[in-house]
Amino acid sequence: MPVKTIEWIDGRIRIIDQTQLPGKLAYLDIRDIKVLGEAIQKLRIRGAPAIGIAGAMGVALAAQVYRGSERKGLIRNVKESIKFLRMTRPTAVNLFWALDRMEKVLDSVADEPVDEIQERLLQEAMTILEEDRQVCRRMGHHGASLIPEEATVLTHCNAGGLATADYGTALGVIYAAVEMGKRVKVYVDETRPLLQGSRLSAWELIQSGIDVTVICDSAAGFLMGQGRIDCILVGADRIAANGDVANKIGTYTLAVLAEKHDVPFYVVAPISTFDFILASGDKIPIEERSGEEVVQGFGLKTGPEGVDVYNPAFDLTPHDFVTAFVTEKGVLHPPYEESLLFIQPKVV
Amino acid sequence: MPVKTIEWIDGRIRIIDQTQLPGKLAYLDIRDIKVLGEAIQKLRIRGAPAIGIAGAMGVALAAQVYRGSERKGLIRNVKESIKFLRMTRPTAVNLFWALDRMEKVLDSVADEPVDEIQERLLQEAMTILEEDRQVCRRMGHHGASLIPEEATVLTHCNAGGLATADYGTALGVIYAAVEMGKRVKVYVDETRPLLQGSRLSAWELIQSGIDVTVICDSAAGFLMGQGRIDCILVGADRIAANGDVANKIGTYTLAVLAEKHDVPFYVVAPISTFDFILASGDKIPIEERSGEEVVQGFGLKTGPEGVDVYNPAFDLTPHDFVTAFVTEKGVLHPPYEESLLFIQPKVV
């Protein structure tokens, strides 16, 4: 990826404001935790791994901007920021995973001087960023083995560089396959209502010179019915212990279509996206967003005044629809009650 | 329906300009066959039965505007107009059905005086309009028997009053069920790219006081997975002799989802939508429309500059996905090689 989705520069968090793509590549420098919270809620930065990193950097930022010398005040401020960031979005688990990890570091250095605490939190955030880079590369490497030498793949939403610190989860597999010399043609669902497919995935694939064609979400079944799709690659926002997947609304529909047409359905996600606390997907909270995203998208009125809208941002795909999970530790096949043990932390 | 989608007033064809809905209820008075062609191509009037009627009225209009006294000149002009109207849209068969019917009348009165030919063509167009009204009511009546006393139904695109001369095909069944005292809640897919669901179906259902909720096309699977949909009602643009259905892109996806979740999938269409010349659906021409409809919808740029787009306006649903067809002659169940004989004209 030629662009940096999120980075830390001189005490600020710099993100690409993804609500302005593809029209404009605009950066936002954030020095205030409230502004970061708004950026996450409004999807200026989005994608499960990326909002994990944003959360971690937010904690580091909350520490950095503390101007006092008392560690108690610092710790109180940082804890409040963690609480605030926790409320921004409910579904992607990487955010909570990153905040928990930052809080653990905070607790472990709670007796150190203020500048030491600040330094350690920043280090941890940078480690999370760096780890995500490496994890992306490893997922790409493992996943590329699943892609035929000449392949037409379908993806949904944006599980690419704009959703991570590097070249993405689902799109990372495509980038890696292309780097290996495979010829890959990509169809991308536009992904209503916020069009992350046509606005973001198409944009970043074009930046990387990859053959991409946008379709309406509802055209995916027609393409599969004609035998034109070799496999489906999607990311995930949270995966339960049994392998049930919460991901962008529309993912479940693709999974049903894939099963019907014998098209392999791959979910590409780092281990930080797995939530081993939840036994199954029905426990994952599904974020419901404003109906205005649907009938007043981008300022245009496309539904009658006052019409009811149901706008779930995610859906659930039961694990038996998933052909394989691609993680940084390798490709995991069913039965998932066995294979997911391989990546489960020893103590939960 | 409180609105008139298409009517003949004082030598003009008056249509609702559906591209302006739901923001504005604007009428367009058409006195020129070229303007009518543009209106059909640009979807100012759309829906298989409605464009059949528009085609028939167009032929009548072409005769009416002829100012000469020679029947040869009149017939040549009308035949040219029929040829022109035939080119406007390829998939819905009702247009060809109506144009064929008008041409047959023209041939049968070719020896009459000019004013008699003009009169007979106008009569025939008005008969087609009136027949469509009655056909809508009969389909509604037959289809309503399929709807439970309390039901949540899902529909796609607009197969309502705005697609016909009366209260529609799929939506007609809903209107009829509600008139019978059934409690019906409707989910309507917004129907990308041109949003006939959120712009048109939601609008006309609200006009009739029916409980309607808009969803993104990609949310239909999630709703069905939760068991929240009792049946699916769609219209059709063309149905082959074996029952394969061409309808708005996304219909096939709904059919696959319906099969997976044991949700009845009903296709509501007048006999004029059946094309008994075509043995199966793979022979139906599928209109591919401009990619700008997808990435430049309503003037807004939602895809990167120059991105490839694949924008088929329709898809094909094989007949084995269809639980039943609702026609003006009754409800037809499988096996369709038998039941469709019931509506097939004796001589094709």
Interface residues (C-beta under 8 A of the other chain):
Chain A: P22 G23 Y187 D189 E190 T191 R192 P193 L195 S198 R199 A202 W203 I206 D211 V212 T213 V214 I215 C216 D217 S218 A219 A220 G221 F222 L223 G225 I249 G250 Y252 T253 V256 L257 E259 K260 G291 V294 V295 F298 G299 L300 K301 T302 G303 P304 E305 V307 D308 V309 Y310 N311 P312 D315 L316
Chain B: P22 G23 Y187 D189 E190 T191 R192 P193 L195 S198 R199 A202 W203 I206 D211 V212 T213 V214 I215 C216 D217 S218 A219 A220 G221 F222 L223 G225 I249 G250 Y252 T253 V256 L257 E259 K260 G291 V294 V295 F298 G299 L300 K301 T302 G303 P304 E305 V307 D308 V309 Y310 N311 P312 D315 L316
